[in-house]
């Protein structure tokens, strides 16, 4: 376990900063993944090389990628800073950087969206209490319009040319790395980065914008496969299933289903942290998979989110499914072959329930740091006069870990004889009728603003059964 502690403390401050950056970037991108998938499907079907080429419908592809998606990201970024009002100004500001650009302006959107939200927030704070009665709506509307217009003009004249040059430079560098056959080396950074919860910064901050630009030019992109590939994690879990011991062996089959079919990769992180030598397995699997992707010219038309095998298949272009599956299979095989002897040599104590619980707590701490949370564990007990009718699990995106927490608690409530509805959602979209909300500590304030009447239960780890056991006990009382 000393090795695990070393992983979580070494270079901590830089890692935490990158994690927070990734969390914020993900907060702008993940809510709009549906729009990316819609664009990807339209591209896959209707472009000249698509499944059913249609010149008329293919006209949707360009405007969606050049204007719709960047403005959606800008709106979401502004909204994260200052709710809907910030989102509107952020969208207007983003339009200035998107219009006239020769490449999809996602980097510009990630800058102008939050900047727009910040500017209007500061303006409102400055004039608060100083607006004459009856003029509030006039000031609100014109301030948003004027500031949004100024930001759009500045973005169009000054920010867009700079961002355009940066985007073209990044695209050229990425293409050079690909052409030189160096792309598999990126697994040296991606696979350890995933375990340390830098995946959002890597995927949404770097790879996704590069991938979208490449799709616009070539109809598919390998960059969508590099971080989302479930193969390396699958190999590690298979090794635990076949050669592991104790709790790790017993829990591995369920983790395989959640990871490979559900696309929630964080489920395998504790298995790697229990034995850090397994980083060699996921790195080796990642490099082998990426090499296969390069050799077979594999690519996807949009980000598969979450990284489920089903999403990978759905985003494969016409005639491009076999290369994608080949890369995933090779990654899983190589990872499995490297992981198997490591798992075989590991002691039963290192794979006990206590070790698994400790590794999960490390993962929870890393995830908490990535969102700016305090790592202390709050007490989960909630006192209520009546049984709740609706319990909601809320996280940033409303998918992944919150969905797993929902499943665990629903099962425990059913076993205890309670007929209570349990759902999961994004923290900004919690149903108004929710009676209890489970969420991370740093999201508790936002959850309370959305549903001020609900009981908020803050948790460190959505996979921690003890939290739910205590909650069910409190309901029985």
C-alpha positions, 0 to 999 in steps of 0.5 A: 500500500505504500506504493499506492500512497506514493502515487497519490501524493507525488506531484500532487499540487500539479495533478490537482490543478490539472484535475480541476481543469479537466473537471471544468472542461468536462463540465462544458463538454459532457452535457453536450455529448448528445449533440456531438453524437447527433452530429457524428451520426449525421456525418457517418450516414450522409457525407459522400463516404457515409452509410447512405450518402445524401448531398442535401442532408450532408449540408447539416454537417458543416454548420453544426460543427462550425457553429452549433457545437462551439456555441453550445459549449460556450453557453454551457461554460458561461452557465457554469460560471453564472447560471442561464444569464452567464450562459447567454452572454457566453454563447454570444461571446462564443459566436464571435470566435466561431464565425469566420474561423476555418476550423471548429472553434472548441478551444475558443468556446472554452475560453469565451464561454466562461469569460462571458459568464464571468464578465456579466457576473461581475457587472451584476455584482457591481450594480447590485442595489444601485438600479432604480426600482422598475428599471431592473429588467431594462438594465438586465437585458441591455447589460447582457446585450451590450457586454455580449456584443462587445465580447463577440466583437473583440473575439471576432477581431482579436481572439479568433485569429489567435485561436485559429492559428493555435488550432491549426498548429495543434492539428498539424502537430497531431497529424505529424505525430500520427504520420511518424508512427509515434502516436502509440507512445501517447499511452505512456501518458494517457493510461496512468493519467486515467487512473489519476483522474486526468482523463477529463483534461486529456480527453475533453481538453485535448483529444476531442477538439483535435478529433473533431477537426480531423473528422471535418477533414477526413470523416473520422479520427483516431483521437476519439479512440485513444482515451476511450478504448476499454481494451486495456482496462478489460485485460486487467479485470480479466486477469483478476477474474481468472487468476485473482484471489479473494474479494478482487476475484469475486468482484471482477466479473461485475466490474467487467460488465460495468466497465466494458458494456457500461463504459464506466472506466473508473471501476477498474482504477482500484484494481490497478491501484491495489498493485501499481505494477499493473500500470505496465499492463494498461500502458502496454495494452494502450500502446498495442491498441493504438499501434493497431489503430494506426496500422489499420487506419481506424477512427470514429466519427465522434466521441464515444461517451461513455467509453462503452463497447456499444458506443465505440461500435455506434461511432464507427464509420462505414467500413471502419468497424473491424479496425476499431474492434481489432484495436480494442481486442489487441489492447485487451489481449496485451493488457491481459498477458502482462497483467496475468503474471503480476496478478498471479504473484500477488499475495491474497492479502493484497487482494482482500476486501480491506485492500480493495476498500483502501484502493477504492478510498484512494480512487475516491480521494483522487476524484474528490481532488479533481472536483475541488472537494475536501476528502473528509467523509461526512456522516450519512445519516439523514433524519426525516419525519416521513419516508422519501418518495424520490431519491436522486444521485447527482454528479456533474454530468448525471452519468457514470458514478452517480448511476452506479450509486443509484443501482446500489441504493435501489437494491438495498432499499428493495432488500430492506422492504422500502418501495422508494423511487431512485434516479440519477441526474446531473446536479443542475437537472435534479427533479424538483420533487426530489426528497433526498439527494446524494452528491459529492461535497463540492456539489452540495451547494449547487444541489441545494440551490436546485432543490432547496427543500431536499435533504442533501447527503454528501458522499465521498465515494458513490461505491461505498456500501457503508454509506447506503447501509447507514442511510437505510438504517436511518430510514428504519428508525 
